[in-house]
């Protein structure tokens, strides 16, 4: 990764702009939540995902942590400007940040600035990356819950240990990975697995979301599998949270 990109993102305001993507309840198309996605702006103002940068092996651990904390700060600043809403707010979190004292020092300040209760915030982290100690990860999840937050496990189905992590972490929400959704209308085994997970989640009172729904055929198959919530390009693409500039009124000619 070009070093200048990191320096720009960490030093200047406005370079990190969270984008949001909606999640809908599929039986009545009701907006249930927004997921906040990390995006940075290049010199031309075009947005790019931060994820590939965080996963770049050339990026040092200290810079990776600083970048994730910077994104979290910008996300919570966006949430602080958000009025009280009926939907939930999913915030992406690199698990390695849970090991940083700076994260836990900042969280009380970020939460205090919110115009709604912390129970409306869902901290979403990918179980297959970052912290590999399941016992430690469970402890961090419980610590987040003690602060009033909810916890989501992302990318369920993307790794061998996914079900183990889900069972131990006992999250409030689980998200089925795109690999379980892609071409599900043509793959009966995937449809059956989604259906089984949906019924498991219902029994355990866990929210279940299928992410990465990109076609109407996939959407129909996900609904047929009794998955309650969905997310993906066919339902809504991410949009910027940056406030639009207010245009000055044009003076009438001759005035």
C-alpha angles and dihedrals in degrees: 000000000000107000092222092065092058093046091051093048094048097043108038131063118238096026092105111055118174116225123203132217122194129237118205136199099240102212093063104012092242120161107244105166148356123225116213111221126197113246132165127200122232124214090276093054094252116144122234130182116259092209097085090050092051090051094048106119089213090064112095121233093246093052091045090055093046091050094050093047089049090053092047089051092052091046094052090045087056091048090051088060092049118100121232106288135182094233131080127250118225113201120195115230131187105226091223088066089065088070093056119095088211091066094055091044092054099043098076091052092047093049094046090058094055118109089217137042122285090243088078090062120084117195106214121197135170111245095206097061139055115006110043096179102098093196091053092046091052090051092052091049091052090048090054090050090051087060089056096258128129125230131223130190113216130202096028105183096029097099141034093244095050097105092045091052092047093050094048098041094046091203126198090232136022125197122207111227122245088250089070093046102043111105090347090151088066098039114067094185091059091047091051091049092050089049092050092049091048092054092044090052091048091051092049093043091242123145111243123201130181109211131194097041102164107162137045089241091056090046092053092048092049090051090048088053089060094244104162102206132034140191132183147101093289089060098039139324122231118273133193122265091206109121113248114243116257109241116226113240115260111243114239113251114261095022 
